């Protein structure tokens, strides 16, 4: 039945691509490139390779750049709608192939958390497909495909070393994207210039070197800043995760974060650092405070002299006078305008009802102030409805408690920080979809979906960096399980 279902799905996709090629011949090239991107992922998924997660991370990170290069080098013009924009979600969806060969069953607590998310997701998916048609389908992909990462982490039997390799790769990609961000900012390649001009995103700035906000291989400076913050924290927490660049990589990522000119990312980073300091204890807490002090001093001394340093200083200085800050006032206006819409549409608009997905149905949305999502909390309520939004936040709470009660160590710490970071980013437009959802599900999955408790090491690393004595499997079998929050 599984083979038949896959065959039918493949025939439908092939027919759709064939029809599209007849109507739009340039789509043939895009389909060919898309297949070249997806074939390695299918092989990795079919063989249950440990390199599947790094592959998915790479596609999300460089997929937008591949699209820009194809537009510039082959098509010769900016394309609003392209098959290549589907490459990240389709690559992530390949996890389904691997999930058919799951290594273990979900524990009761894990299954409860997953169901807590699936109920509001199913509701928003049904409403989105009914009301928003193609936009609803696209929104469904961007919400559900990243969730596969979380399920994959829960079902895959892997040890801490394999998960550490994934995090090292993630941090290394952060350093590499930071290097390209600086090259882009200083020289602005032609394909990136065409993207700034074609996408008409006012927030990116002017399409001239050092006059725009760096976005590296991603599609926007906000996406780059979210990724860099998520890569900086693991590198700070555990030196084993810093990869070949070490401290140089951390400094590269912080410097690249400065040329994105996204103030919200700095606020989220500070919140995550403070949260980690509260989790840590003893020498680890003192070490973290020392690191933060050195980075702050270096920032004040070095950043003003970097290219674009004056713009960064100007952006930060406006935070002291929010009454005259146009961006802060605009966000406040969005909140004030959206609350009446939420009260008049308590059932929500479903997936594809807000944000850039609405472009697929002509930009129509019941929440006109949320055509560009600048508040994640309002976005959740507008998408899932009031009751569905409450269920989503309940699921977040259950997930946080499960991580907190799980095995200790730095993996648990990054899972909790990912959850806190998402909640903080919701004040500035974060969303549980697309790449930000990939980051969230990845790190919370890393914290929860570890190998069976009996296979864990006798001594585990605590968030504070010390060692926590763990009872042996025999002792755990003889004593009742006790868990505290």
C-alpha positions in Angstrom: 0.0 0.0 0.0 2.9 2.3 0.8 4.5 1.6 -2.6 1.2 2.2 -4.4 0.6 5.5 -2.6 4.1 6.7 -3.5 3.6 5.7 -7.1 0.2 7.6 -7.3 1.7 10.6 -5.7 4.7 10.5 -8.1 2.4 10.3 -11.1 0.4 13.3 -9.9 3.5 15.3 -9.4 4.9 14.2 -12.8 1.6 15.2 -14.5 1.6 18.6 -12.8 5.2 19.2 -13.8 4.5 18.1 -17.3 1.5 20.4 -17.7 3.5 23.3 -16.2 6.4 22.7 -18.6 4.1 22.9 -21.6 2.6 26.2 -20.4 5.9 27.6 -19.1 9.0 26.1 -20.9 11.5 27.7 -18.5 10.0 25.6 -15.7 11.6 22.5 -17.3 15.0 23.8 -16.2 13.7 24.6 -12.8 12.3 21.1 -12.5 15.6 19.6 -13.6 17.5 21.6 -11.0 14.9 20.7 -8.3 15.3 17.0 -9.1 19.1 17.4 -8.8 18.7 18.9 -5.4 16.2 16.3 -4.2 17.8 13.1 -5.5 20.7 13.0 -3.0 18.2 13.6 -0.2 16.0 10.7 -1.4 19.1 8.4 -1.3 20.0 9.6 2.2 16.5 9.1 3.4 16.1 5.6 1.8 19.3 4.5 3.4 18.5 6.1 6.8 21.8 8.0 6.6 22.9 10.2 9.5 23.8 12.8 6.8 20.1 13.4 6.1 19.8 16.2 8.7 22.9 18.1 7.4 21.6 17.8 3.9 18.3 19.3 4.9 20.1 22.2 6.7 22.2 22.9 3.6 19.1 23.0 1.3 17.4 25.5 3.6 20.5 27.6 3.8 21.7 27.7 0.2 18.4 27.0 -1.6 17.5 30.7 -2.0 20.9 31.4 -3.4 20.6 28.7 -6.0 17.3 30.2 -7.0 18.9 33.6 -7.4 21.8 32.3 -9.4 19.4 30.4 -11.8 17.3 33.6 -12.2 20.4 35.7 -13.0 22.5 33.3 -15.1 19.8 31.3 -17.0 16.5 33.1 -17.0 18.0 36.6 -17.0 15.3 38.1 -14.8 13.7 38.0 -11.4 10.9 35.4 -11.0 8.2 35.9 -8.5 7.0 32.3 -8.5 9.5 29.5 -9.0 9.6 25.7 -8.5 13.0 26.1 -6.8 11.4 28.0 -3.9 9.8 24.6 -3.0 13.2 22.9 -2.7 13.6 23.4 1.1 10.1 22.1 2.1 10.3 19.2 -0.4 13.8 18.2 0.9 12.4 18.2 4.4 9.4 16.2 3.4 11.8 13.4 2.3 12.1 12.6 6.0 8.8 10.7 5.5 10.8 8.1 3.6 13.1 7.6 6.5 10.3 7.7 9.1 8.8 4.6 7.5 11.9 2.8 8.9 11.6 4.2 12.4 14.0 2.8 15.0 11.7 2.9 18.0 8.2 3.8 19.2 7.2 7.1 20.7 7.1 7.2 24.5 3.8 8.2 26.1 4.9 11.6 27.0 6.5 12.3 23.6 3.3 11.1 21.9 1.2 13.5 24.1 3.3 16.5 23.1 3.2 15.6 19.4 -0.6 15.2 19.5 -0.9 18.5 21.3 0.6 20.2 18.2 -1.1 18.0 15.6 -4.7 18.9 16.8 -4.4 22.7 16.1 -2.3 22.0 13.0 -5.0 19.7 11.6 -7.6 22.4 12.2 -5.5 25.2 10.6 -4.7 22.9 7.7 -8.3 22.1 7.0 -9.4 25.7 7.3 -6.5 26.9 5.1 -7.2 24.5 2.3 -10.9 25.4 2.4 -10.5 29.2 2.4 -7.1 29.9 0.9 -6.8 27.2 -1.7 -3.2 27.2 -3.2 -2.0 29.6 -0.5 -3.4 27.2 2.1 -1.5 24.3 0.6 1.7 26.3 0.5 1.2 27.4 4.1 0.5 23.8 5.1 3.8 22.6 3.6 5.7 25.3 5.4 4.2 24.5 8.8 4.0 20.7 8.6 7.3 19.8 6.7 9.5 21.3 9.4 7.5 19.3 12.0 8.9 16.1 10.4 12.3 17.0 11.8 10.9 16.8 15.3 9.2 13.5 14.7 12.4 12.2 13.1 14.4 13.2 16.1 12.0 11.4 18.4 12.0 8.2 16.4 15.6 7.9 15.4 17.8 5.9 17.8 21.0 8.0 18.0 23.5 8.9 20.6 24.8 12.2 21.8 27.8 12.0 19.6 25.8 11.9 16.4 23.7 14.8 17.6 26.8 16.7 18.5 28.1 16.2 14.9 24.9 17.7 13.6 25.3 20.8 15.8 28.9 21.2 14.9 27.9 21.2 11.2 25.1 23.7 11.9 27.6 26.1 13.7 30.1 25.6 10.9 27.5 26.6 8.3 26.8 29.7 10.5 30.5 30.7 10.1 30.5 30.0 6.4 27.4 32.0 5.8 28.9 34.9 7.8 31.9 34.9 5.5 29.7 35.2 2.5 27.6 37.8 4.2 30.6 40.1 4.5 31.6 39.4 0.8 28.1 40.2 -0.2 28.0 43.3 1.9 31.3 44.6 0.5 30.9 43.7 -3.2 27.2 42.7 -3.8 27.2 40.0 -6.5 25.0 40.6 -9.5 22.5 37.8 -8.6 22.0 39.2 -5.1 21.6 42.7 -6.5 18.9 41.5 -8.9 17.1 39.9 -5.9 17.1 43.2 -3.9 15.7 45.1 -6.9 13.2 42.4 -8.0 11.8 41.4 -4.6 11.2 45.1 -3.7 11.7 44.4 0.0 12.1 47.9 1.4 13.7 46.5 4.5 16.8 45.3 2.6 17.8 48.8 1.6 19.5 50.1 -1.6 21.0 47.6 -4.0 24.5 49.0 -3.7 27.6 47.7 -1.8 27.4 48.6 1.9 24.1 50.3 1.5 21.8 47.3 2.2 21.3 44.9 5.0 23.2 41.6 4.5 21.2 38.5 4.0 23.9 36.1 2.8 22.6 33.0 1.0 19.1 33.3 2.6 16.3 35.4 1.2 16.1 38.2 3.8 18.2 39.8 6.5 15.7 38.7 9.2 16.1 35.1 8.2 19.9 35.4 8.4 19.7 37.1 11.8 17.5 34.3 13.2 19.9 31.7 11.9 23.0 33.4 13.3 21.5 33.7 16.7 20.5 30.1 16.7 24.1 29.1 15.7 25.9 31.5 18.2 24.2 30.1 21.3 25.3 26.4 20.8 28.8 27.6 20.0 29.0 29.6 23.2 27.4 26.8 25.4 29.7 23.9 24.4 33.2 24.2 23.0 32.8 20.8 21.3 30.1 22.3 19.1 32.2 25.2 17.7 33.6 23.3 14.8 36.8 24.1 12.9 36.4 27.9 13.3 36.3 27.9 17.1 36.1 31.3 18.7 36.8 32.9 15.3 33.6 31.5 14.0 31.6 33.0 17.0 33.2 36.4 16.2 32.4 36.0 12.5 28.8 35.3 13.3 28.4 38.2 15.7 30.0 40.6 13.1 27.7 39.3 10.4 24.7 39.7 12.7 25.7 43.4 13.0 25.4 44.0 9.3 21.9 42.6 9.1 20.8 45.6 11.2 18.0 43.6 12.8 17.7 44.9 16.4 15.2 42.3 17.4 17.9 39.6 16.9 20.1 41.3 19.5 17.3 41.4 22.0 16.5 37.7 21.4 20.3 36.9 21.8 20.5 38.8 25.0 17.4 37.0 26.4 18.8 33.6 25.5 22.2 34.5 27.1 20.4 35.7 30.3 18.3 32.5 30.3 21.4 30.4 30.0 23.2 32.2 32.8 20.1 31.4 35.0 20.4 27.8 34.0 24.1 27.6 34.6 25.8 27.3 38.0 29.1 27.9 39.6 32.1 28.2 37.3 30.0 28.0 34.2 27.9 31.0 35.2 31.1 33.0 35.9 32.5 31.9 32.5 29.4 32.9 30.6 29.3 36.3 32.3 33.0 36.8 31.4 32.4 35.8 27.8 29.5 38.3 27.6 31.6 41.0 29.1 34.4 40.5 26.6 32.0 40.5 23.7 30.3 43.7 24.8 33.6 45.5 25.2 34.8 44.2 21.9 31.6 45.3 20.3 31.9 48.9 21.6 35.5 49.1 20.5 35.4 47.3 17.1 31.9 47.6 15.6 31.9 51.4 15.1 35.0 51.0 12.9 33.6 48.2 10.7 31.9 48.9 7.4 28.3 49.7 8.2 29.2 50.3 11.9 27.6 53.8 11.9 24.3 52.4 10.7 24.4 49.8 13.5 25.1 52.4 16.1 22.3 54.5 14.8 19.8 51.6 14.9 20.8 50.8 18.5 20.6 54.4 19.6 16.9 54.6 18.5 16.0 51.9 21.1 16.5 54.5 23.8 13.7 56.7 22.3 10.9 54.4 21.2 8.4 57.2 20.9 10.3 58.5 17.8 11.1 55.0 16.5 9.1 54.5 13.3 9.6 50.7 13.4 8.4 50.4 17.0 5.4 52.6 16.4 4.5 50.6 13.3 4.6 47.4 15.3 2.4 48.9 18.0 -0.1 50.0 15.3 -0.2 46.5 13.9 -1.2 45.2 17.3 -3.9 47.8 17.8 -5.3 47.2 14.3 -5.2 43.4 14.5 -6.9 42.9 17.9 -10.4 44.0 16.6 -9.8 41.7 13.6 -9.1 38.8 15.9 -12.3 39.4 17.9 -14.4 39.6 14.7 -12.7 36.4 13.3 -12.2 34.1 16.3 -12.0 31.0 14.2 -8.9 32.1 12.4 -7.9 32.0 8.7 -5.9 28.8 8.6 -2.6 28.2 7.0 -1.9 30.6 4.1 -4.2 33.2 5.5 -1.5 35.7 6.6 2.0 36.6 5.6 3.6 36.3 2.1 1.7 33.1 1.4 -1.3 35.3 0.6 0.4 36.4 -2.6 -0.6 33.1 -4.1 -4.3 34.0 -3.8 -3.9 37.6 -4.8 -2.9 38.9 -1.4 -6.4 38.8 0.0 -6.6 38.2 3.8 -9.1 38.8 6.5 -6.3 40.3 8.6 -5.0 43.1 6.4 -2.6 44.3 9.1 -0.9 40.9 9.1 -0.1 40.6 5.4 3.5 40.9 6.7 3.7 39.1 10.0 5.3 41.4 12.6 3.9 39.8 15.7 4.1 36.1 16.2 1.5 35.9 19.0 -1.0 37.7 16.8 0.0 35.5 13.9 -0.6 32.3 15.9 -4.1 33.6 16.9 -4.9 34.7 13.4 -3.9 31.4 11.9 -5.2 28.9 14.4 -8.1 31.0 15.8 -8.4 31.9 19.5 -9.1 28.4 20.7 -6.5 26.9 18.4 -3.9 29.4 19.5 -4.5 28.5 23.1 -3.9 24.8 22.1 -0.7 25.8 20.4 0.7 27.6 23.4 -0.5 24.7 25.6 1.6 22.4 23.4 4.6 24.7 23.9 4.2 24.5 27.6 4.0 20.7 27.6 7.0 20.5 25.3 9.0 22.8 27.6 8.1 20.7 30.7 9.1 17.5 28.9 12.5 18.9 27.9 13.0 20.2 31.5 12.3 16.8 32.9 14.4 14.9 30.4 18.0 13.9 30.5 20.3 16.7 31.6 23.2 18.1 29.6 23.9 20.7 27.0 21.4 19.2 24.6 18.6 19.9 27.1 20.0 23.4 27.5 19.8 24.2 23.8 16.3 22.8 23.6 15.1 25.0 26.3 16.9 28.0 24.8 15.3 27.3 21.4 11.9 27.4 23.1 12.6 30.6 25.0 14.1 32.2 21.8 11.0 31.4 19.8 8.7 32.9 22.5 10.9 36.0 22.5 11.0 36.3 18.7 7.2 36.2 18.6 7.2 39.8 19.9 9.1 40.8 16.7 7.4 38.8 14.0 8.6 35.2 14.6 6.6 32.4 13.2 6.3 28.6 13.6 6.8 28.0 9.9 9.5 27.9 7.3 13.1 28.1 8.4 12.4 29.4 11.9 10.3 26.3 12.5 13.1 24.2 11.2 15.4 25.7 13.8 12.9 25.3 16.6 12.0 21.7 15.8 15.6 20.8 15.2 16.9 21.9 18.6 13.9 20.8 20.7 14.1 17.5 18.9 17.8 17.2 19.7 16.9 17.7 23.4 14.1 15.1 23.5 14.7 12.5 20.9 17.8 10.9 22.4 18.7 7.2 22.7 16.9 5.0 25.2 17.6 6.0 28.9 19.3 2.7 29.5 21.9 3.5 26.9 22.7 7.0 28.3 26.2 7.4 29.9 26.4 6.9 33.7 27.6 10.6 34.1 25.8 13.3 32.2 26.9 16.9 31.6 24.6 19.4 33.3 23.6 22.8 31.8 26.1 24.4 34.1 28.9 22.4 32.7 29.4 20.1 35.8 28.8 16.4 35.9 25.6 14.9 37.2 25.7 11.4 38.6 23.1 9.2 36.9 21.8 6.0 38.5 22.6 2.8 36.7 19.9 0.9 34.7 19.6 -1.6 37.6 19.0 1.2 40.1 16.5 2.8 37.9 14.6 -0.5 37.6 14.6 -1.0 41.3 13.5 2.5 42.3 10.3 4.3 41.3 10.7 7.0 38.7 10.8 10.5 40.3 10.8 13.6 38.2 10.7 17.2 39.4 10.2 20.4 37.4 
